[in-house]
Amino acid sequence: MKKHTTKTLMAWLFGQLKPYKLQVAWAMLALIVGAMSWLVLGQGVKYVVDQGFVANNAQRLNELVLLVLGIGLIGSVATYFRFYYMIWLGERVSADIRQNVYSHLLTLSPAFFAETRTGEVISRFTSDTTVLQSVVGMGLSMALRATVTFIGSLILMMLTSPMLTLYVLIAVPIVLLPIRIFGAKVRIYARNSQDRVADVGAYIDESLHEIQTVQAYTHESIDKQRFFSRIDGVMDAARKRIQFRALMIATIMGISLFAITLVAWLGAQLVLNSELTAGELTAFMFYAVMAGGSVATISEVIGEIQKAAGASERLMELLHTKSTVQTQDKPVLLPQKVKGELSLNHISFYYPVADHVPVLKDITLHIKSGERIALVGPSGAGKSTLFQLLLRFYDVQEGDINLDGQPIAQLDIQQLRQQFALVSQESVIFACSVFDNIAYGRPSASYEAVIAAAKAARADEFVCEFSEAYDTQLGERGVRLSGGQKQRIAIARAILADRPVLLLDEATSALDAGNEVKVKQALDELMKDKTTIIIAHRLSTVINADRIIVMDKGRIIASGTHQELMVANPLYRELAELQLIS
């Protein structure tokens, strides 16, 4: 991926503010009013010194103090609105980026997630977007206020004493030099630091996801050590970033302090020579300190911006990642009624991460509408890969797959996938209610339709035992359910979806004998008038299939009925005797 400069990254980040021009305008107005209030305050201080203290005029002193308080009040109110709008914008931009990244991730093919750890992606959602939120909400506000304050202070310093202002301007390039020298280093180490944080997130996600395996093998102490080493990696990466950022800020503050002290001494000489009044020098130093503080603030914000640039780069990498599976610009549309006829013509396929090792080799298979096909074969034969190709999670490297005579590569991806109902071997249960899990494939389904699907899948009987029935929350990955209950929920989901092609990956593997009979009856009803492809490891699942396809090492080596294959194919006979045992 092309490398971005800090300028292009910040242009992208602050470009997220475009939809919120009104809020930005209010924030800018509050910022200008607030900055001008503090600048005017310097003039108030000058008059308090010259017309109050020096003139020994108590009444005038009281009037000027009230004026200063009034100016301070205006500045405080403006500061409130500036903080409110800028922090709101930071939150809003962060939320928008999260939405955009998540929406984009949903379009990426499984090939991306095979290469990228989920925990790392989650880290980009959390820590990276939090950095951006801080920069937009606080950093941008501080930088703009400091810039306005610096320019305003410089103008008022010029009006007060052009000579002293010239001395200050000589110091400005020297102050900016550390930003130039150390800023790029801060960005590099900020990106590295974020990468190490992502690695920690990925490790946490993996170990906690598999907590039962961790504890069953008493692996806790080893995992702790590995986690601690990753934390040390985060600290090592952060140490470099902190070192350069601290060096940049300290250098700027040191140069600024030296410059202000020198200017104060030169100003005192002018007062002693009556070339400047005490009030003018006080006002000048007030503005000089404000200008110096502004430069220090800007330098600090630049450190934050360099850190944000690293975070932006990581998020832009996600947003610019292209899916390996794309819908054509003008896809072919399927008819409203899809028959479910499938044909695979000389397809060959290898996974992108598998170094061109073929998983499927020259597969040709025609499946008629409404036909029941069983796929059998040893592990690694390529059965599950066929399901992934039918759903276009991946594209074949050779050959083509057709649905109702149309190449699936020319179809709209969403419309294609809406023709398939999938029940996988490891039933997927989401952390929501029973109702929402069953209705996942048809969110508009009525309550009655969901219950009917649950009854057909023999899930209603255990769901009704829950205290909240169909409103029961199932927890992360369905922790409240047994394996068989999860499968019945997944089958109910497929029944409710009512799609023309069924893909069943050992859909009854986690059921006991009694429930298997019931669910098989439901599946038999579901499979009527539907094209069905079953990956099976049990004889009872395949014996009634119209056709059994035997696969081995990515090839179709035989097809026929159970009786035919028992006679004609040694591999099938072996599988039937050893694995396809009911």
PyMOL commands that set and color helices and strands:
alter all, ss='L'
color gray80, all
select helices_A, chain A and resi 6-15+18-54+58-105+110-115+118-160+162-209+211-216+220-272+278-320+383-390+408-410+413-417+434-441+447-456+460-463+469-471+476-478+483-497+513-526+539-542+562-568+570-578
alter helices_A, ss='H'
color red, helices_A
select strands_A, chain A and resi 342-350+358-367+372-376+398-403+406-407+420-423+501-505+531-535+547-552+555-560
alter strands_A, ss='S'
color yellow, strands_A
deselect
rebuild
show_as cartoon
